[in-house]
Every structure is written in C-alpha cells, then in structure tokens.
Amino acid sequence: MFIPDNYKNENIEEVMHFLNENSFGILISQADGKIAGTHIPMQLDTDENGESVLVGHIAKANPQSKYLKSEEEILAIFNGPHSYISSSWYQKEDAPTWNYIAVHVYGKVKIIEGDELLESLKKLVDKYEKNSENPMSVEKMSSTTLKQVNGIVGFSIKINEIQAAYKLSQNRE
C-alpha cells in the first residue's frame, strides 16, 4: 500500500490494538488466476512460537476456499473510521480530502482443522459474546449446530508484514 511518510503508523502496539478492535476485514488471495476477496472476521492471536497470526474461516462453498493453500502469500485488509473532509473546514483554501485508517497485513496462510479449528471458533465466539446479556459459547452448542463446522475452512496467517496508514489531516491547518 502506498503510504506517504507522514501517514505511516509504525507503532506496533497501536496497530495491534486497531486490529483487535477492527477485526472484520477482507481476505485477499489468488483463486484460479483471479484475485478473490471475502469479507470476514479475522482474530489476532499468537501461534505456538509466540508469533502474531490472524485466524479466521470461510465457507467451503466459497470458491476462494478451494484455492487457499498452505504457505501461499495472502493479504488481509482492515478499515477503520473514514470520512470526507470538506475544504470549507480549513483556515485557508486547499483541496478537500478523505481521512481514514487502513491496515494491510501480509503473511503466509496455513489451513487449520480439527481441534485447532474448534479452538479458533471458541475464541471468536467468546470474544463477541462476552458482553451479551445471554452469552452463547461453543461449549453450549448442540452437536447438530457443531456439525456446521464441516462446512468451513479454517486458516491462520503468519504475519510477516504490516502496513498501517493513519491519514488524519496531519498535513492540514
């Protein structure tokens, strides 16, 4: 991603916090010679070596799932708040712009299955159910509901590069 120097955010703690708070992104990969993208939640986690990974899943019925191969380079894009900025808001005349926060995460994908996939689903459900009035958990789900796991492909992405753009009118008066 092209990021002018004054918009780069290289504060890894701040970027990781952003990823935790904005975990719905776009998974982008090659699929039969075309670029494919799927909008899904991806959770920041650590692997057995303490390395940062993104973990998620997509439907087996999604054509993109058939082309996810371990060790393939993959891109996940996350957007934060964004807004049009009118030039009428400036103290002196200038062009209007768009302010935004965006993070690109690059890494190698690994397919996860079995207990590892189930554990990733537990973490996902627990994160989003924790503030519910009547929280659900994977442990409370019936065997019939849990059979739906057979319809997904789980993955983790070992992060090898993060690019974060925080374009928030830093260059404007």
C-alpha positions, 0 to 999 in steps of 0.5 A: 500500500502506498503510504506517504511518510507522514501517514505511516503508523509504525507503532506496533502496539497501536496497530495491534490494538486497531486490529483487535478492535477492527477485526472484520476485514477482507481476505485477499488471495489468488483463486484460479488466476483471479484475485478473490476477496471475502469479507470476514472476521479475522482474530489476532492471536499468537501461534505456538512460537509466540508469533502474531497470526490472524485466524479466521474461516470461510465457507467451503462453498466459497470458491476462494476456499478451494484455492487457499493453500498452505504457505501461499502469500495472502493479504488481509485488509482492515478499515477503520473510521473514514470520512470526507473532509470538506475544504470549507473546514480549513483556515485557508483554501486547499483541496478537500480530502478523505481521512481514514485508517487502513491496515494491510497485513501480509503473511503466509496462510496455513489451513487449520482443522480439527481441534485447532479449528474448534479452538479458533471458533471458541475464541471468536465466539467468546470474544463477541459474546462476552458482553451479551446479556445471554452469552452463547459459547461453543461449549453450549452448542448442540452437536447438530449446530457443531456439525456446521463446522464441516462446512468451513475452512479454517486458516491462520496467517503468519504475519510477516508484514504490516502496513498501517496508514493513519491519514488524519489531516496531519498535513492540514491547518 
